[in-house]
Amino acid sequence: MVPRFKFQWANLPDELQRQLLPDDQNNADDFPSALKRTYGARPKDEFIRENWPILLKSWLQNDTLSSDHLASSLRALGLGESSLQSNYDYLASCKNTKNLRSYALQAFLDFGERAPASSPQVEAIRQLTVVATPPEEGTSLSKSAGSTLIIDGDPESELRNKARAAVGKIFNTPAEDVFVDSDGDVSVRFGSAAVFVRVIMANPLRYSIFSPLLSGVEESPSLYEILNEINKNLIIGSMTASDSNVVLEYSVISTITMEELSMVIDYMTDMADQYDNKLQEYVGGNPFFREKNQDEIDV
């Protein structure tokens, strides 16, 4: 089966792993396994609530990439002391609110999906990632995105509900009947493929629409040649190969209308179902397959 998530506790620095463990488990032989038992395979909002001081000092103070991205997102929300120039000092000024936890959790999951850099040069390249500067208040862009940059309420739930409505529109199904899995992704099985819509709580807020197509694929020049040819013909999205997996993925800004999002998801499900088995004929590997949940849409 294609792994849906790359987050691994083992990807975190050893010292951070140790500090995140309860005191009675600091001497555990296997830190990643102990963290998984304590917080689950993929941490939730409560993890940030409990460990924010540790994460701030032992993770964000040492990870410029994550710190800059998170600070950019929170500054756009108007949280904390925005006059502070240092992103670390700014983050330290932010209260441990629901909005902070939502964005910090996404940043932490991204951090845990990064395999340790193979060399200092690779890590240096990572740190060059550009962080978008939030638009000034009053600009056309800030006005168009204003409805998503809210402090009151629950923007993540609102955006997820819009995704459920978009999927429901495709299959003529009430939004409340569209399946949301235990990781908070709106998911749908279409033919032989599974497509997931994830709310990304980062700046800018966006949807990640992805379909794990194949696992166990032998990477070769011919594989990349085939994927390049497919990508030339895709209207939206792209297919990528990494760690012996092939994934179809696309990202859209959260201000997209429900109707437009529905069209994007419809196209992605069509392409996933069309290409997974065909790709398997050419490059081998195993298609994504899992037992259908009882309340999940099937077509």
N, C-alpha and C positions, 0 to 999 in steps of 0.2 A: 504494500500500500504506500502511496506517496505521502510523506509526512506533511501534514497541513501546516504545522508550525515548526520553525527552526529554533525557537527559544530553548536554550539549554542552560541549566544552572551551572554546568561545567564551563560555560563560556565566560563566566564572571571571574575576575581575579581571585586568587586563592584567599587573600586576606579579607576581601569583601565577603566572600562566602562564609568565612569564619565569623565575622562580625554580625552577620545577619542571623546566625543560628542562636537559639536560646542558650543561656549559660550552661544548662545541664547537657548540652550536646556539642560543646566546643571541642571536645576530645574525640568526636566521632571519626571513624576511620575513613568514611566516604562522605565528604561534605555535600556534594550534589544530591546524593540519595537522601541525606538527612534534610536538606532544604526542600526536596520534593515531598517528603512525608509531612513536613511542617506546613508548607504553603501551597502544595499542589504542583502539578506539572507546569502550570502557568499561573503566576500570581494574580491576585485580584486587587480591587480598590483598597480593601482592608490592610493589605500588605504595605501599601504606601502610608496609610494612616499610622500604622504601628512603627514604621522604620524610617520615617522621613528624616530625622536628625542624622541617622547613620548614613542614609543614602546621600544626603547633602554633603557630608564631610568626607566620606570614604569612596563615593562614586563620582558625584558631580564636580567636586573640587579637582579631581584628577582626570576627568574626561571632558576636554574642551568641546568636542563635537556634540555630545549630549547636552552639555550645559548651555551652549549657544542656541541650539534648537529649542530647548525647553524655555529658556529665557525669552526668546523671540515670541513664542506662542503666548506666554503669560503676560508679557508687556502689551501685546495686542488686546488682551482682555482687561487691561487696566489694573492688574493686581500688583501688590507690593509697592515699594518705593521706586518708581520709575526713573527718578533723577539719579540713581546710583549707576555709575558707568560700568563697574565690574559686574559681569553676569553672575558670578558666584555670590557677591554681596547682595545683588538684587534678589536672587533666589532665596537667600537666607532671610530676606525681609518679607517674603510672602507667607501668609498664614496657611496652615494645613487645612484648606477648604476642599469641598468636593471638586471644584473646577481645577485646582492645583493637582489633586490626586488623579483626576482623569487624564490630564496631559502628562503628568509625571509617570503614570503607569505605562502609557504608550511609549514614552521615551525609554523607560526601563526595559520593556519588551523588545524594542528595537536594539538596545544595547546587548541584551541576552541572545539576540539572533546573530550577532556578529561573532564569527569564529575568531579566536585570538589571531592577531596579525602574524604572518609568517616572518616578518622582518620589520625593523624600524622604518624602512622606506615605505612599506605598505601602510603602516600606521600613519606615517606623515601624509600620505596621499589621502587617506580617509579624513584627516583633519582639515583638508582643503575644501570640504563640502561647503557650498555657499548657503548661508541662512538668509532667507528673504527678510527684508526690512518691512515691518508693518506699515501700510499706507497711512498717510496723515489723515486725521479726522476731517471729513468734509469733502474728500476726493470722491470721484465717481466709483472707484473700486471699493473704498471703505463703505460707501452707502450700499453697494450691491451685496457686500459680505456682512453688513451689519446685523442681519437677522441671525447669523450663525455665531457671532461673537457676543454671546450673552453670558451674564454672570448668574442671574436668577434662573430657576428652572433646571432642566436636565437636557442640555443640547444633544448629548450622545443618544439618549432615548428618543428624542424627537427625530433625529436623523435616521436612526434605525427604523422607526415607524414609517418614515417616508420610503425607505428601501423595501419594507414589507408591502406597502401599498403599491410600489412599482412592480414587484413580483406578482402581487395579486392581480394587477391589471393585465399582465401577460396571460395568466391562466384563468381569468374570470373567477377569482377566488377572493373572499373577504380578507382584508389585510390582517385581521386578528387570527386568521387560520394559517397564515404563512409561517413556516417553521423557523425558529431561532434556536441555534444549538447552544450547548452549555458554555461556549466561549463567546457568545454574544453575536455570532455571525448569522446573517440571514442566509439560509442555504436552500438549495433546490437541486433535485436530481432531474436531469433532462436526458432521456435516452440512456446511453452508457456513461455519461459524464456527470460530475457534480460541480456546481458553481456556487461560490460563496461571495457575499457582499459584506465587507467589513467597514465599520466607521473608524477612520483614523483621526484620533484626537491630537492633532498637531497643527502648526501654522503653515499653510492654511488648512482648515478642516476639509476633509475629503473622504471619498469612498474608494476603497480598494476592491476591485472586482476580479476574482481570480478562479482558475480551474486547474487543479493538479491533474495533468493528463497521463503521464507515465512515470514509473519509478524503475530503478534497476537498468537504466539505459547506459550502454557503453559509449562514453564520449569519444568522438572521432571527428576528423575533418568532414566526413560525409554527413554526419549529424548536423553540424553547423551550417553546411551548405544547404541542406534540406530546410532547416529552420529559416535561413535567410530568404530562401525562395518563397516560403509561406508568408513571412513577414512583409514581403513586397506586395502581396495581394490582400492583406488584411486591411480593412477600412479603419478599424481602431484596434488598439491592443497590440501585444507582441508576444511571441513565444520565446522563452529563454530556457537554457539548460544549465543546471548547476547541481553538483553533488549527485550526479546520475539521475536527476529528476528533470522532467520537462513540464513547464507550467505556462499557461496562457494567462496574461494579466493585463490590467488596465486601471488607471486611476483618474478620477474626475473630482473637480471641486464640489463641495457640498451644496453650493448655491444652485446647482443644476435643478431644474424642475422635476417633479415626480414623473411627468410624462416623458421627458427626455431621458431620465434615468431608466425608465422602463424600456425604452428603445435600446439603450446601451446594453442592459442585461439581456434582452431578447437576442441581440446580435451575438453576445458573448456565449450564451448557451448554445446557439446554433453552431457556432464555430467549434466549441469544445466537443460537441457531439459528432460533428463532421470529421474532425481531425484525429481524435484519440486513437480509434481503431486503425485508421489509415496510416498514421505514424507508426503504430506498432508493427505493421506489416513491413515497413522499411527499416526501422531502427531497433526493433525488439523492445524489451522491457515489459512492464506490467501495467495495465490500465488501472485507473482509480476505481475502486469498488469497495463498497461497504454495505452492510445490511441497512435497509431503509427503515428509518424511524417511523413509528406508527402514524404520527401526525405530520409527516413530511410530504410535500407535494410531489407527485409522481406523474409523469406524462407518458 
